[in-house]
Amino acid sequence: MNNKIIEKGQSLLYFNTIIQITDNKEVIIENCKKIIEYNDIFLKVKTRNMTVQVWGQKLQIDDYNTEGIIVKGIIESIELINKK
């Protein structure tokens, strides 16, 4: 019961990581904390609960703000790494 309340609270307060993928052309990652590494084939972003790695070609950060990050290019894979 308590876990469901905590999860609902985190969702309402926007602590959860939200990832939206549009075809293989765009990825929106909400609630980012920090860009760890970035170049035209690789992006590594730290969120509250995990690290998100995006692999592709011609990757560009289109927008980076307090709500998240928009990555455009040719997306080949996305890897989610849970914090331990």
N, C-alpha and C positions, 0 to 999 in steps of 0.2 A: 504494500500500500504506500509506504513512504517513498519508495523508488519512483512510483508513478507520479506522485506529487512533485518530486524533485525534477523529473523529466519534463513535466508540464510547465513548471516554473522556468526551467532553462529555455524551453521553447518560447515562452512568452517574453522572456528577457533577452532573446536573441543570442544566447550563449552557444547554441548548436551550430555546427558547420553545415552550410547549405551549399550544394554544388549543383549547378545547372549546366547541362551539356547541350549544345545546339549542333546537330550533325557532327562533323569532324572539324568544324571551323571556329568554334567559340566555346570557352568555358568560363562560367562566372562562379567564383568562390567567395561566399559571403562569410563575414566574421573572421577575416585574416588578422593575425597579429604582426607578422613579419615576413618579408621576402628574404629567404635564406640564400638562395642562389638563382641567378637568372642569366640566360643567354638565348640565342636564337633556336636552340634545339631542346633546352631543358629549363624547367622552372620548379623551384622547391619553395613551398610556402608553409609557414607554421601557423596553425590555428590553435584554438583552446584545447581540443581533444586529440589532435593528430597532426601529422605532417602530410601534405599533399604534394605529389610529384607529377608533373605534366611533361611528357615527351612528345616531340613533334618536329616540324620544320617551319621555319620563318615565324617563330613565336614572337609576339609583340604584346606588351602590356598596354592595353588601350585605355584603361582607367584604373586608378588606384586611389581609394578613399577610405574613410573610416568604416564604411559598410562592407567593403570587399574589393575584389580585383576582377577585371575582365581581361582574359587572355584570348588573343586571336591568332590564327595561323592554321596550319594543318596539324590537327591533334591526332597523334598515333596511339598514345596510351596514357592512362591516369592511374596512379598508384596511391593507395591510402595506407599510411603507416600509423597504427595506434600508438599512443604514448604508453609506456610501461611503468 
